């Protein structure tokens, strides 16, 4: 485990110095807007989390990390596992941070101190700061789930099939998703399969929302682990 | 009995589509520098990648510090320093940031030693390492290798593209490093002048096979360049000539010193340099028997 953590730290120190300042600035802006106008703004922190993951491959290629991986006293599988752990943490940490900030914003209700806000505007803002609403919480979890799964999947495909095939992977994946969705909706329209009942996120109780959050996080962690092990098994067989 | 070889390769075979390493065997004793030479594409880098477990062995065995290069790869790499022909560290980071990255991987990492080497090599800490000159990048890789107490340093073409001053500095560093007799250096290059200067042992790789392995002195003493008139070559000596090349005014070829006895006095010979040996091996391979007749 220590080896994996070392690799995750290595990846953070590779991408961190160039991305941390920009990401920090965006978080600060999100914090100001989130505290006074809408906690939904913290979603930016989740949407931009991949900033730490995206440049890793190009840094690795430009700096010939292939050679470094060959001389570091670390197992090949640990390098892949460390990368997936880093990727997961890059999304998980902003998710937790964003959820805490949502809670803080709702508790502080700082929007009340905003000067000269129209009543229409006021009611919209008030709604987003509603302490009983679980909508923003579930939206945050949803964004985390989609983005983290998407980037874990892309990491797996990129490492297995090569970055040069990234565009083909994206197009192929989108085509499969589109075909599956069209097939699913067509079949459910004709009553061949039961229609999917999507729960209304506005009507979820706090307990239901927390359950939803736990299930999503565990699901994402499990998927990340599966993608990671598939990648590690494939990549470890290759020569450096 | 204690194994005195810091690196030992036995019967290494590795096949690629267009290239093959065939039965590569050599050993580097502790306390010595081995020059690993050969033409481009002779298999030097593939051998080094095999030593580092970056390439899988088809057959054969590699022992480093008496340990198996595959099974004990992690333990070995703790004690191994590697310098490649190009930088393998994050080009957008500074020296301090690179140290933060690498330090946790090595149990014996010595930050004071790293700082001392960086100062000694005059490397700036406020610059991205990607902006360093080739010589500075090479020194940085050496500093990394020396800061975790590497007992064996493997260098793959470190002097190619370096100016003479930087090359000289590198050779001095290696000379100083090897003063500790428990260490070793494997130094792959096609600049044979560097090998002539610092190597104690030489391994010549040719077309994926070991052509010579042994001490540098034995190599240069065992081969000579023979010159003269082609007509004076005794018939039984002709097949023993390596890289025979006829010119308008005579011929030149490499010959083993043992075969010099009994040659007519009209044939001249002189000790062969490593460079000359490599050239004649290549000529032998191309069967360049007669350039005078080819050039019309």
Contacts between the chains, C-beta under 8 A, distances in Angstrom:
chain1	res1	chain2	res2	distance
A	6	B	104	4.7
A	6	B	105	5.9
A	9	B	101	7.9
A	9	B	104	6.6
A	10	B	101	5.2
A	10	B	104	8.0
A	10	B	105	7.8
A	13	B	93	7.7
A	13	B	97	6.5
A	13	B	100	5.7
A	13	B	101	4.7
A	14	B	90	5.4
A	14	B	93	7.5
A	14	B	101	7.0
A	17	B	92	7.5
A	17	B	93	6.4
A	17	B	97	6.1
A	18	B	92	6.3
A	59	B	90	6.2
A	59	B	91	7.9
A	59	B	92	6.7
A	62	B	91	5.9
A	63	B	87	7.1
A	63	B	88	6.8
A	63	B	89	6.3
A	63	B	90	4.9
A	63	B	91	4.7
A	63	B	92	7.7
A	63	B	130	7.6
A	64	B	84	7.7
A	64	B	86	6.2
A	64	B	87	7.1
A	64	B	88	4.8
A	65	B	88	6.8
A	65	B	90	7.8
A	66	B	88	7.9
A	67	B	54	7.9
A	67	B	82	7.9
A	67	B	84	5.4
A	67	B	88	3.8
A	68	B	88	4.3
A	68	B	89	6.7
A	70	B	49	7.3
A	70	B	52	5.2
A	70	B	53	7.5
A	70	B	54	3.9
A	70	B	82	8.0
A	71	B	52	6.1
A	71	B	77	6.1
A	71	B	80	7.0
A	71	B	82	4.4
A	71	B	88	7.4
A	72	B	77	6.6
A	72	B	102	7.9
A	72	B	105	5.2
A	73	B	74	4.8
A	73	B	75	7.5
A	73	B	76	7.9
A	73	B	77	3.8
A	73	B	78	4.6
A	73	B	105	5.9
A	73	B	106	6.9
A	74	B	74	7.0
A	74	B	77	8.0
A	74	B	105	6.2
A	75	B	74	6.7
A	239	B	49	7.3
A	239	B	54	6.2
A	239	B	55	4.9
A	239	B	56	6.1
A	240	B	49	7.3
A	240	B	54	4.0
A	240	B	55	7.7
